[in-house]
Amino acid sequence: MCEENQTQITQIRLLGFRGLHKYKTLLFIGLFLTYSFIIVGNLLIILLVTTFDHLKTPMFIFLKHLSIADVLVTTSVVPMMLGIIFDGEGSLPFWGCLMQLYSFGIFVFVQCFLIAVMSYDRYLAICHPLRYSSLMSPDICLQLVIGSWFLDTLLTSSEFFLLIQFDFCGLNYIDHFFCDFGPIVELATSDTSNLMVQDFVICFLGIFFPFAFIIMTYLCIFFTIVNISSTHGRRKTFSTCSSHLTTVCVFYGTIITVYMVPSEGSTSNTNKYRSLLYIIVTPVMNPIIYSLRNNEIKRAIQKMMRSIFQNGWKR
């Protein structure tokens, strides 16, 4: 319960990017164009994988769901962020803020699980090629995707249900452009020690454990590639996982930068700009990585363009 001189928080003010008012037009245009590219690029991947039969393989099915998660992550934050940039600051109901935090957490954690599942797929394809078809059947692919969504929803929900039991009284503003976990917890007037312990456990299970699993699979892949006798064979085998390895480096590079770089002396502005890394950088990089480095995606794009032009000429 709130004390007599405090009021229950019902509205959250987001201060956004204070100090960048003179650059708000440039910032708005840059983020809007980036967001548009993220939506178009990831929706294109989803469309290609759904449409073309030669892309209906486990790796591209997982990529399709990763693209869905990328779209959901950015859409849960960026449209409101653009409004905050345009107006100078923003506000939303307290429960709306919590729901943004909840949905954002689900979408970020599912990215971790899907990237780990994709590394498992590459491990089976390279280290156990003869058993790959049986170990990575369509039913198993579906189970892995559903399992990823289920596990991350379970982890996020357990933390969310503990968070909503706290009292939030007094100050109702956060120096951020969306309802991130840290700034929201700082508004709580209850003892949050149990929540912080639970958050550590959840981050271990949802971020560190998948990352450790990815490292283990790529160590096995590395030793398998090294044992291939021909240089051409080693190069060809490595090329089958190079796009995913680049995705791993980009995604976990941004996560480590945000959460593992020492925060002593960091300002709230520094933390905000770090947050942009995993909200913007990773979703914008995936379409680029898989468009430029994957021949199957290139062929699907070329086939789609030819079909569009041929139908256009017929009309």
Secondary structure, DSSP 8 states (H G I E B T S, - for coil): ---TT--B--EEEE--STT-GGGHHHHHHHHHHHHHHHHHHHHHHHHHHHH-GGG-SHHHHHHHHHHHHHHHHHHTTHHHHHHHHHHS-EEEEHHHHHHHHHHHHHHHHHHHHHHHHHHHHHHHHHH-GGGHHHHT-HHHHHHHHHHHHHHHHHHHHHHHHHHTTS-BBS--EESSSS--HHHHHHHB-S--HHHHHHHHHHHIIIIIHHHHHHHHHHHHHHHHHHT-SSHHHHHHHHHHHHHHHHHHHHHHHHHHHHHTS--TT--HHHHHHHHHIIIIIHHHHHHHHHHHS-HHHHHHHHHHHHHHHHHHHH-
